[in-house]
Amino acid sequence: MLIDLFGAAPQRDDLIVSGGRRVSSTQIVDQALAIAAAFNARGVGHGDLVAFQMPTGIDAIALYRACWRVGAVAVPVHPRAGAAQIADLIDQSHPSLLVSHAGSALADEPGALDIADLSGGEAPEVDGRDSDDALVMFTSGATGRPKGAVHTHASLVVKTRQIAEVHGLTSHDCVLMPAPLAHVSGLLHGVLVPAALGAKAVLMERWNPTVALQSIEREQVTWMVGPPTFFIDLMDDPAFDPERVASLRLISCGGAGVTPAFAQRAGQELGAVVKRTYGSTEAPSITTSRFDDPAEQMIHTDGRAFGDTRIRVDDHGELWVSGPEICRGYLDPTDTVRAFEGGWFRTGDLGVIDDGWLTITGRLGDQIIRGGENISAIDIENHLEAHPAVSAAAVLGEPHDRLGERVAAFVVADEAFDLDACRQWFKSRGTTSFACPERLEHVSEMPVLASGKIDRAALARWLTISGDELG
């Protein structure tokens, strides 16, 4: 087994803390082996894809481990993904097995098995190569259609080792992970790095700052990774006290809203090193700062590349990256051709590089990052325009103090199509709940450029005035 999560790291009695449970190194191995045996009994093995939808917790980790034990490819589904997203994921990946839990959207799919029913039999360890596929993780693209990024064992191992080294982490550290383990950040920081080091991982199924404060204090959490939303919530919680977070020493932030002002406030109030990180599902944590880099670089840039990773900016300002941690491509070869060229991944992000330090300045695509979740504006527009009352729609990210961005929609529509009607429409279409617009503005017509395209810059300016003044 190439990603070795079955005993290479020091053993501990509290490797995973989740939902009131404490699971030891031995217990998570036993659970994973039982699931792997059930996979084997059903003929699932080397190279087969296993899709699963689980809340952030112990079962999700056991499923990752079980997949890799038998040489299968893990296909995690976001816990909040709806029927539409799941149908598209299945259509693209053709998984050999679906694993769900009670109440999940995936449980409604024909043939889906409940994780509680997976146990028994033999679980052979499969020999493989570093180049074997280990993971298919779906990410929202500028086209609005989810794309399945394929990572190998080698790419995940390289990034796991690099994160531990760059952050200066050891088995004595403890991470609090509130992000879904179906995110690449959740997988790396909540599953792989703790397992490789024998460090404690404290998992949260749902984000709650009051509960997070209790966990940080009780478990002596030393590092966290996530969007600014989490840390703003912590600092603004009525129960916040610097003494309760005294164990924190490192905070790594990505996504919208990682401003110098936020970093300075978080550093002062949380008493930790706060640094920016840039990455994506395809190219996880591609740049960051070492824990001992100058503070000025940590909060004013998105960091630098490490090891064999390379970054460059083309003539149009788009960031290209290359390195051993980059995914090998997408499930759809057409997507791969569009995004990869000569060993380089075209990120779709705009940036500048100064003496090796990267600063992201914008995005080529119209993607919204709400509380660390990537949302395709085009996908939301397509959903809106499918409603019989809507003749045109444009969706933007509206700056938000806590979330970084929230979804704002402009529509040419009947006045009866209000936020409540919008929410009901998105729910009926099985979309992810956080992708539904949170601000809805009616306009008589869309502003357009000379080219005929929607003038999104004008709409962005209009976000600063009241809806009564629009159109």
N, C-alpha and C positions, 0 to 999 in steps of 0.2 A: 504494500500500500504506500503510495507516494506522499500524500499528505498524511503524515503520521500523527494521529491524535489519540493513539491508544497506548501511551506509556513512555514516550521519550522524555517528557517533562517531569519535574518533581511531582510526586503525588501529594494530594491535600484532601482534607475532609470537607472543605467548603469551596470546591472549585466553581460551582455555580449556585447563586442565590436568586431565587425567583418565586414569586407568588407564595411566600411563606415557607418555601422548601429550601433545604440546603442539601446539595448533591455532591458527593465525593467523586474523586477521579475514578474510582472503581465502579461506583453506581452508574455514572453516565456511560462508561464502557459497556457495562452489562446491558443497559437499556438499548444501546446502539447495536450490540451484537444480536440481541433478540429480534430487533427489526430487520437487521441484515439477513438473519436466518429466514425470516418470513419472505423477504425479497427473493432469496435463493430458491425457496420452495415454490415460488410462483414463476420461476424461470427468468427473473430479472437479474442481469449480471453485467459483465463488462460492456461498456458503450451504450447501455440502455439509458433512456432518460426517465427520471422520476420527478413528477411535478407534485409539489405539496404546498398547502396553504395553512400556516400555523401562526398563532399569536407569538409575540416575542416571549420566548421561554425555553424551558428544558426540552420539550418535545421537538422543537425546531432544530436544536443542536444535535439531538439524537438522530434525527433524520439525515442531516448533513453527514454525520459520521457513518451512518449505516450505508448511505450511497457509496461513499468512498471505500468502505470495507469490501464491497463486492465489485468495485470498479465501475459503478453506475455514475451517471451524470446528474447532479442535483439541479432541479429547476424550481427555485423558490418563488412563490406567488405572494405578492404584497398582501398582508392580512386584510386590508380594506378594499382590495380589488373587487369589482362587481362582475356580474355575469358577462357583460360585453367584453371587458378586458380578458376574462378567463377564456371565453370562446376564441378570441383572437390568439391568445397564447397557445392554446391547444392546437389550433389550426396551423400555427407556425412550427411548433416543436414536435408534435406527434409523440407525446410521452407514452412509454410502455405501461406506466402505472400512475394513478392519481391517488394521493393520500390527503385526507382532510381531517377536520375535527368537527364536532357537533356545532351547528350554527354557521359554519363557513359557507361562502358562496360556492366553493369548489365541491362541497358535499352534495350539491344538487346535480352534479354532472354524472351521467351514466357510468357505472363501473367504479366510481370513487370509493375507496376503502377508508374506514375510520382508523386512525392510528391505534386505537385501543384494540383493534382486531389483529394487529401485526405482532406475532411472536411465535417462537418455536422453530425447531429444526437446526440445521447446520449453517454456519456462516463462514465459508472459506475466505481466506485472505487472498486477493487476486494480485498477481504480479502484473505490473504495467510499466509504462514509460513516462518520463517527465512530460512528454509532449501529448499525452492522452488528455482528452477533455475531462474537466472536473465539474464545470459549472456553466449553466446558461442563465443569465440574469437579464431581465427585460428592463429597458430604459426608454423613456419617452423621447422621441426625436423631433426635429423641426418639422417633419412631414406630418406629424400627428399620429403616426402609426407606431406602436411599440416595436422596438427592435431587440432581438435576442442576442446579446453579446456573449461570446463563447470564450471562457477562460480555461486554460490548461492547469494541470497540477503545478507545473513549473512557474507560471505567472503568479499564482496565489502564494506559493512558498517564498518566492523572491520578495514579494511585497510584505508578507508577514515578517520576515526577518528584518527587512529594512525599517519597517515601522518601529519594531522593538528597539533597534539600534539608534535611530534618529531621535526617538522620544526618551531614550535612556531608561527603558523599562526593565524590570526584573520580576522574579517570582514574588517579591514582597509587595508589588503594586496591586491595586484594585481598581477596576473600571466600573463605572455606572453607565449602562447602555440602555437608553430609552428608545432608540431608533429601531425600526423593524429589522429583523435579521435577514429579510429579503432585500435589504439595501446592501450595497457593497461595503459601506462604512460599518454597518451593523455586523456583517459577516466577519470583516477583518478584525474590528476592535472588540466585538462581543463574543466571537467564536474562536477565530484562528490564533490571534495573538495571545489571549489568555491560555489557550490549550498548549501552545508552543512553549510558553514560559512557566506554566503551572501557576499562573496568577489568577486571583479571584475575579469573577465576572458577576456583577449584580445587574439583573435584567428587570426592565419595567415593561409590562404589557401595554399600559397606557400612561402617557405623561401626566404627572401631577406634581407640581413643584413642592407642595407640602410633604408628600410622601418621599419625594427625592431628597429633601433636606433631612428627613429622618434616616433614610438609607445612607446618605453620605456620612452622617454623624455616627450611626451604629456600626457600619461596615468599614469605616475609615477609608473611604474612597480617595484615591490619589490622582486619578486622571479621568477626564471626560472628553468626548468628541461629539460635535454636533453643530447645528445652526445657532445663531445668537438667541433665537426664541427661547431655548431651554434656560440659558443663563440670565436673560432678562427676567424671566418668570421667577427664577430662584431669588434674585436680588430684590424683586418687587413683592415677594410673598410676605404677608404680615408676620410670619414666624421666622423670618430670616434674621440670623445673627452671625457675624463673622466667626464666632467661636464654633459654630456648628459645622462650618466648612473648613476648619483649620487644617484638615488632612489633605485637602486639594493642593496639588503642586503644579499641575499641567492641564491646560484647556486648549484644545485645538479646534478651530472653527472654520467652517466652509459655508458657501452659499451667500445669498444676498444679505446685506445689512452688516457685514463685518467691517465696520468703519473704525478709524483710529479712536474716535470718541467712545465707541462701545468697548473696544479693547482696553482702553485706559481705565474706564469705569470698572469693567470686570476684573482687571488686574488688581485694582485698589480694593474693591469690596470683597472679592473672593480670595484675595491673597495668594494668587497663583500666577504662573507664567501663562500668558495668553498669546496665542499665535494663530496666524491665518494659514489655511491649507487650501490647495486647489486640486481638484480631481473630478473624476466621473466614473460611471459604471465601467466604461471601456478602459479608462486609464486611472485607476484609483490612486488617490493621494500622490499625484504626480510631482507636485512641488510643496514644500513646507520648510520650516526652519528647524534646526536642531534646538534641543532644549537649552543649549548654552550659547545660541547666536545672539547678536546685538538686539536689544529690545526694539530699537528703531526699525530694523528690518522686519521683525516679527509682526508689527502692527501696521506698517505702511506698505508692505508688499505681500504677495501670496507665496513667498518663499522661493527656494531654489531646488533644482533637481539634484538627486544623489545617485551614487553608484554609476551604472552604465546608462542611466536615463538621460536622454537629450531633449532639449526644447529649442524651437526656433519660431520666428514669426515671418510669414511670407510677405510679398509686396502689398497685399491687401490688408495686412494687419492681423491675419488669422494665425492662431497658435497651432503649431504642429508638434507632436511629441513622438518619441521613439524610445523603446526600452523593453527589458525582459518582462515587465509587469503588464504590458499592454495586452488586451485580449487578442486572440488570433483572428478575429473577424466576427461577422454576424451569421445567424442562421440563414438569412437570405443573401446569397452571393451578390445580388445587385446592390444591397446596402454596403457590403464590404468593398466593392469596386468604387463606390462613391466616396467612402470615408478613408480608404487606405491607399497610399501611393508610395512605392519604393521603400517599404518598411516604416513609413511614417503614418501616424493617425492624425487626420485633420479634425480638430476638436470642434470647430464651429464657433469658437470663442475668440474674441479680439483681445489682444494684450500687447504689452511692451516689455522688453527685457533690458535691464540695465545692469551690466557687470554680472550677469548670471541670475539676478533677482527678477522674478516675474511679477507683473501687476496686471490683473485682468481688468479690461476697460469696458467690456460689453459683450454682446452675443450676436452672432450673425443671424441665428434663428430667433424666432419669437417664442422663447421658452420662459415660463414663469417659475420661480423657485419660492414656494410658499412653505415656510417653516422647515426647510430642508427637503421638501418634496418637489420633484420636477414635474411640471404640468405643461403640456403642449397647448399653446394658444390656438393653433389651427384645429386641433382635435375638439376643443371646447366650442369653437366657432361652428364646426360641422354639426355638433349636437344642437346648438341653438338654431341654426338655419333649417334643421330638420323639423322644427316645430311649425305647425300650420299657421300660427299667428306671426311668425318672424320672417321677414323678407330679406333681411341682411343683418350681419353681426360682425363685430370686431372685438377682440379680446386682448387686454393688456395686463401687465403686472403693475398694480398700484403700490407705491412705497408704503410700508407699514412698520411702525416702530417695533412691534414684537415679532411679527412673522417674517420680516424682511420685505415680502411682497404678498399681496392678496389678489385674487382674480376679480378684475373689473371688466364688465361687458357693456358695449354700446350696441343697441339694437334699433333697427327700423321695424316696428311691430305695433300690433294693436295694444292699446293702453291696458287691456285686461291682462297682458303678459307682464306680471310683476314678479318680484323676488319669490313670493310663495309659489306662483305658478311655475317659475323657473326651477325651483327646488323639486317640485313634484315631477316635472318633466325629466330632470336628470336622474331622479330616483327610479322612474319607470324604465329608463334606458339602461339601468344597471351600471352606471358610471361610478367611479371612485368618489366618495363623498367630498373629499377635500378639493376636488376639481370644479365643483359647482360655483358659479359666480357669487361673490359676496357683495358686489355693488353692481347695480343694473341701471343704465342711463338710456332713456329713449331719445332718439334724434330723428328729425324728419328725413334726413339723408346723410350718407357718409361723406366726409370730406375726402377729396381725391387729389392726387398729384397729376401733373401733366401726362404722365405715363398711363393714367387710368387706375393706378393702384391706390388703395386706401392710404390716406395721409395719417400714419400712426403717430407721427410727431405732434400733429395738431390735436389728436385725441388725447395724447399724454398731457398736453397743456390744459386741455379741458377737464382733466381729472382734478385740477386744483380749484375749479369753480363749481357752483351748485348745479344740479340737474335742471333747475328751472331756467337756467341761462343757455342751455344747449339747444341746438337745432332751431 
